[in-house]
């Protein structure tokens, strides 16, 4: 890439939108069918994108962080969300099912090694995958690090973040009787899985709205009103995973197994004012993982779409591309 192109990328942040050259449903054999798509260079360096949530789903915007001449980009909707089916289902839906799905996708596409690109819960899943299958990971590119610890859940659902955002926090908590507010994850769980579709959707929108309100450093505190189907899948899956502490063996499992990442290069892009996933966790990860390059972005929060976050992620992928000998390196 020439100097002018590099400067242009830094200003525009994202690559132009590109259409997939492959879209399909992959049957996992246990009742789940996973949506998967590929775009970019079919002979390029594989990148698999892990979306957030759990329950967020992938989007066309996620294709735009990669030079389509260099990278073969694979996106998929995790179990229960996006275009994967059954929708909003928690049956056979754990972190370890997702790891198995990623392996199935990798094998189906004939990929030996790939770059893992994930943010928020996608960063959690990326770290769990890399710890479990380090031989498959060529590079880790993480954004808004979440390590699925009790401290992080307590921060976001126990009132820590609410100290900075009292108005949306009040909207989130006021729906729950006072005697249940000591454990809001459990209180919402009862309502998100009540069996009453109207009640589930109402509380799903409140759950999603609390998170959306804090996603951007530019937020005015309005969480918006997500479409009912999307909100229900997002809230049910996220809550299901959080009730079970991410299905990890113990609290702090990722840091306790970080030695498995030895030799895997990584970039961590973290918003300095991330209210959903505070920078402390990204810093702790970088301290324990010598191969990681932590890049704190000032005046940025959690959202993938924030200008500083987008610019740095594109810059990181361009740097990885520039270090390679060619598209198939």
C-alpha positions as CSV (number, residue, x, y, z in Angstrom):
1,X,0.0,0.0,0.0
2,X,1.5,3.4,-1.0
3,X,1.9,6.3,1.3
4,X,-1.1,8.2,-0.1
5,X,-3.4,5.2,0.4
6,X,-2.3,4.8,3.9
7,X,-3.1,8.5,4.7
8,X,-6.4,8.1,3.0
9,X,-7.2,5.1,5.2
10,X,-6.3,7.0,8.3
11,X,-8.9,9.7,7.4
12,X,-11.7,7.5,6.1
13,X,-11.1,4.7,8.7
14,X,-13.1,2.0,6.9
15,X,-12.7,0.2,3.6
16,X,-15.5,0.4,1.1
17,X,-18.5,-2.0,1.6
18,X,-18.0,-5.3,-0.2
19,X,-20.4,-8.1,-0.9
20,X,-19.9,-11.7,0.2
21,X,-18.7,-14.2,-2.3
22,X,-20.1,-17.0,-0.1
23,X,-23.1,-17.2,2.2
24,X,-24.5,-20.4,3.7
25,X,-26.1,-22.1,6.7
26,X,-23.9,-24.7,8.4
27,X,-25.8,-27.5,10.2
28,X,-24.1,-28.3,13.5
29,X,-26.0,-31.6,13.8
30,X,-27.6,-30.8,17.1
31,X,-30.5,-28.6,16.0
32,X,-28.5,-25.5,15.5
33,X,-27.8,-24.0,12.0
34,X,-25.1,-21.3,11.9
35,X,-25.1,-18.5,9.3
36,X,-21.7,-17.9,7.8
37,X,-20.4,-15.6,5.0
38,X,-17.1,-14.9,3.3
39,X,-15.9,-11.7,1.6
40,X,-12.7,-10.2,0.3
41,X,-10.0,-12.2,-1.4
42,X,-10.9,-16.0,-1.6
43,X,-7.1,-16.8,-1.6
44,X,-6.2,-14.1,1.1
45,X,-5.2,-14.4,4.7
46,X,-8.1,-15.8,6.7
47,X,-9.7,-13.6,9.4
48,X,-12.6,-14.8,11.4
49,X,-14.7,-12.2,13.1
50,X,-16.3,-12.9,16.5
51,X,-19.2,-10.5,17.2
52,X,-20.2,-9.3,20.6
53,X,-23.1,-9.9,22.9
54,X,-23.5,-12.8,23.4
55,X,-26.4,-12.4,21.0
56,X,-25.3,-9.4,18.9
57,X,-24.9,-11.0,15.5
58,X,-22.6,-9.9,12.7
59,X,-23.4,-7.0,10.4
60,X,-22.2,-5.8,6.9
61,X,-20.3,-3.0,8.6
62,X,-17.9,-5.5,10.1
63,X,-16.6,-6.4,6.6
64,X,-15.1,-2.9,6.3
65,X,-12.1,-3.2,8.7
66,X,-10.2,-5.3,6.3
67,X,-8.3,-4.7,3.0
68,X,-10.3,-6.9,0.6
69,X,-7.3,-7.4,-1.6
70,X,-5.4,-9.0,1.3
71,X,-7.8,-10.7,3.6
72,X,-10.3,-13.5,3.3
73,X,-12.9,-12.4,5.9
74,X,-15.3,-14.9,7.5
75,X,-18.2,-13.7,9.6
76,X,-20.8,-15.8,11.4
77,X,-23.8,-15.4,13.7
78,X,-23.3,-17.3,16.9
79,X,-25.9,-19.7,18.1
80,X,-29.4,-18.2,18.7
81,X,-28.9,-14.8,17.1
82,X,-28.7,-13.0,13.8
83,X,-29.6,-15.3,10.9
84,X,-28.6,-18.5,12.8
85,X,-31.5,-20.8,13.9
86,X,-33.3,-21.5,16.2
87,X,-33.6,-17.8,17.1
88,X,-33.1,-16.7,20.7
89,X,-32.6,-20.3,21.8
90,X,-30.4,-21.2,24.8
91,X,-30.6,-24.9,24.3
92,X,-27.1,-26.4,23.8
93,X,-25.8,-22.8,23.8
94,X,-22.6,-22.4,25.8
95,X,-19.2,-21.0,25.3
96,X,-17.9,-24.5,24.5
97,X,-20.6,-25.0,21.9
98,X,-19.4,-21.8,20.2
99,X,-15.8,-23.0,20.3
100,X,-16.9,-26.2,18.6
101,X,-18.9,-24.2,16.0
102,X,-15.8,-22.2,15.2
103,X,-13.8,-25.3,14.7
104,X,-16.5,-26.7,12.5
105,X,-16.5,-23.5,10.3
106,X,-12.7,-23.6,10.1
107,X,-12.6,-27.2,9.0
108,X,-15.5,-26.7,6.5
109,X,-13.6,-23.9,4.9
110,X,-10.3,-25.7,4.9
111,X,-8.5,-23.1,7.0
112,X,-5.4,-24.1,9.0
113,X,-4.6,-20.9,10.7
114,X,-6.3,-17.5,10.9
115,X,-6.4,-14.1,12.5
116,X,-9.0,-13.8,15.2
117,X,-10.8,-10.4,15.3
118,X,-13.2,-9.8,18.2
119,X,-14.6,-7.2,20.4
120,X,-16.4,-7.1,23.8
121,X,-17.9,-10.6,24.2
122,X,-16.2,-11.4,20.9
123,X,-12.9,-10.6,22.6
124,X,-13.8,-13.0,25.4
125,X,-14.6,-15.7,22.9
126,X,-11.4,-14.9,20.9
127,X,-9.3,-15.4,24.1
128,X,-11.1,-18.6,25.1
129,X,-10.6,-20.0,21.5
130,X,-6.9,-19.0,21.4
131,X,-6.3,-20.6,24.8
132,X,-8.1,-23.7,23.7
133,X,-6.6,-23.9,20.1
134,X,-3.4,-21.8,20.2
135,X,-2.0,-23.7,17.1
136,X,-4.8,-22.3,15.0
137,X,-4.3,-18.6,15.8
138,X,-2.0,-16.5,13.7
139,X,-2.8,-13.2,15.4
140,X,-5.3,-11.8,17.9
141,X,-6.9,-8.4,17.3
142,X,-9.2,-7.4,20.2
143,X,-11.4,-4.5,21.0
144,X,-13.1,-3.5,24.3
145,X,-11.8,-6.4,26.3
146,X,-14.2,-8.3,28.4
147,X,-12.8,-11.3,30.4
148,X,-16.1,-12.7,31.8
149,X,-15.2,-12.1,35.4
150,X,-17.6,-11.5,38.3
151,X,-16.0,-8.1,39.0
152,X,-16.9,-7.0,35.4
153,X,-20.5,-8.2,35.9
154,X,-20.7,-6.5,39.3
155,X,-19.5,-3.2,37.7
156,X,-22.1,-3.2,35.0
157,X,-25.1,-4.8,36.7
158,X,-24.3,-3.9,40.4
159,X,-24.3,-0.1,40.2
160,X,-20.7,0.9,39.3
161,X,-21.5,2.1,35.8
162,X,-24.8,3.5,37.2
163,X,-22.8,6.0,39.3
164,X,-21.8,7.7,36.0
165,X,-25.1,7.2,34.2
166,X,-27.9,7.6,36.9
167,X,-30.7,8.3,34.4
168,X,-30.4,5.2,32.3
169,X,-29.5,3.2,35.4
170,X,-32.8,4.3,37.0
171,X,-34.7,3.2,33.9
172,X,-33.0,-0.2,34.0
173,X,-33.6,-0.8,37.8
174,X,-37.0,0.8,38.2
175,X,-38.7,-2.1,36.4
176,X,-37.5,-4.5,39.1
177,X,-39.1,-4.6,42.6
178,X,-36.7,-3.2,45.3
179,X,-36.4,-6.5,47.1
180,X,-34.9,-8.1,43.9
181,X,-32.4,-5.4,43.0
182,X,-29.6,-7.1,44.9
183,X,-29.1,-9.4,41.9
184,X,-30.4,-7.7,38.7
185,X,-29.0,-10.4,36.4
186,X,-31.2,-13.0,38.3
187,X,-34.2,-10.7,38.4
188,X,-34.0,-10.1,34.7
189,X,-33.5,-13.8,34.1
190,X,-36.8,-14.6,35.6
191,X,-38.6,-12.2,33.3
192,X,-36.6,-12.9,30.1
193,X,-37.5,-16.6,30.4
194,X,-41.0,-16.2,31.8
195,X,-42.7,-17.8,28.8
196,X,-44.8,-14.7,28.2
197,X,-43.5,-13.3,24.9
198,X,-44.8,-9.8,25.7
199,X,-43.1,-9.6,29.1
200,X,-39.9,-11.1,27.7
201,X,-39.8,-8.5,24.9
202,X,-40.5,-5.7,27.3
203,X,-37.6,-6.6,29.6
204,X,-35.4,-7.5,26.7
205,X,-35.7,-4.0,25.4
206,X,-34.9,-2.6,28.9
207,X,-31.8,-4.9,29.2
208,X,-30.6,-3.9,25.7
209,X,-31.3,-0.3,26.2
210,X,-29.1,-0.1,29.4
211,X,-26.1,-1.4,27.4
212,X,-26.8,0.7,24.3
213,X,-27.0,3.8,26.4
214,X,-23.4,3.4,27.6
215,X,-21.9,2.1,24.4
216,X,-20.5,5.4,23.0
217,X,-18.5,8.2,24.7
218,X,-20.8,10.5,22.7
219,X,-24.0,9.1,24.2
220,X,-26.7,11.3,25.7
221,X,-27.9,8.4,27.8
222,X,-30.8,7.4,25.5
223,X,-30.7,3.7,24.9
224,X,-33.1,3.6,22.0
225,X,-35.8,1.1,21.4
226,X,-34.3,-2.0,19.6
227,X,-36.6,-4.1,17.4
228,X,-38.3,-6.7,19.6
229,X,-36.9,-9.8,17.9
230,X,-33.3,-8.5,18.1
231,X,-33.6,-7.3,21.7
232,X,-35.1,-10.6,22.8
233,X,-32.3,-12.7,21.3
234,X,-29.6,-10.3,22.5
235,X,-31.0,-10.0,26.1
236,X,-31.8,-13.7,26.5
237,X,-28.5,-15.0,25.3
238,X,-26.4,-12.4,27.1
239,X,-28.3,-13.0,30.4
240,X,-28.1,-16.8,29.9
241,X,-24.3,-16.6,29.6
242,X,-23.9,-14.2,32.5
243,X,-26.1,-16.3,34.8
244,X,-23.7,-19.1,34.2
245,X,-20.5,-17.0,34.4
246,X,-19.7,-17.6,30.8
247,X,-19.6,-21.4,31.3
248,X,-15.9,-21.0,32.4
249,X,-14.5,-23.3,35.0
250,X,-13.7,-20.6,37.5
251,X,-13.7,-16.9,37.9
252,X,-10.6,-15.3,36.2
253,X,-10.2,-18.4,34.0
254,X,-8.8,-16.4,31.1
255,X,-6.0,-14.7,33.1
256,X,-5.2,-18.0,34.8
257,X,-4.6,-19.6,31.4
258,X,-3.0,-16.6,29.6
259,X,0.3,-18.5,29.4
260,X,-1.3,-20.5,26.5
261,X,-1.1,-17.3,24.4
262,X,2.7,-17.3,24.5
263,X,4.1,-16.6,21.1
264,X,0.8,-15.4,19.6
265,X,1.0,-11.7,18.7
266,X,-1.9,-9.5,19.6
267,X,-3.3,-6.0,19.4
268,X,-5.7,-4.7,22.0
269,X,-7.7,-1.6,21.1
270,X,-9.3,-0.1,24.2
271,X,-11.4,3.0,24.7
272,X,-10.1,5.1,27.6
273,X,-13.7,5.9,28.7
274,X,-15.3,2.5,28.1
275,X,-18.1,2.3,30.6
276,X,-19.2,-1.2,29.6
277,X,-15.8,-2.9,29.7
278,X,-13.4,-0.6,31.8
279,X,-9.8,-0.4,30.7
280,X,-8.5,-2.1,33.8
281,X,-9.1,-5.5,32.3
282,X,-7.4,-4.7,29.0
283,X,-4.4,-3.4,31.0
284,X,-4.3,-6.6,33.2
285,X,-4.4,-8.7,30.1
286,X,-1.6,-6.8,28.4
287,X,0.5,-7.1,31.6
288,X,0.1,-10.9,31.6
289,X,0.6,-11.3,27.8
290,X,4.0,-10.0,26.7
291,X,3.1,-10.5,23.0
292,X,0.2,-8.0,23.2
293,X,0.3,-4.4,22.0
294,X,-2.2,-2.4,24.1
295,X,-3.5,0.8,22.4
296,X,-5.5,3.0,24.6
297,X,-7.8,5.4,22.6
298,X,-8.5,8.7,24.2
299,X,-11.9,10.2,24.0
300,X,-13.4,6.8,23.1
301,X,-15.8,4.5,24.8
302,X,-16.9,0.9,23.9
303,X,-18.6,1.0,20.5
304,X,-16.9,-0.5,17.5
305,X,-18.2,2.4,15.4
306,X,-16.5,5.2,17.4
307,X,-14.0,7.0,15.1
308,X,-10.9,6.5,17.2
309,X,-11.7,2.8,17.7
310,X,-12.4,2.2,14.0
311,X,-9.3,4.1,12.9
312,X,-7.1,2.1,15.2
313,X,-8.6,-1.2,14.2
314,X,-8.1,-0.5,10.5
315,X,-4.6,0.7,11.2
316,X,-3.8,-2.5,13.1
317,X,-5.1,-4.7,10.2
318,X,-3.2,-2.6,7.7
319,X,0.0,-3.0,9.7
320,X,-0.5,-6.8,9.8
321,X,-1.1,-6.8,6.0
322,X,2.0,-4.7,5.5
323,X,4.1,-7.2,7.5
324,X,3.1,-10.0,5.2
325,X,5.0,-11.0,2.0
326,X,1.8,-11.2,-0.1
327,X,-2.0,-11.9,0.0
328,X,-1.5,-15.6,0.7
329,X,1.4,-15.3,3.1
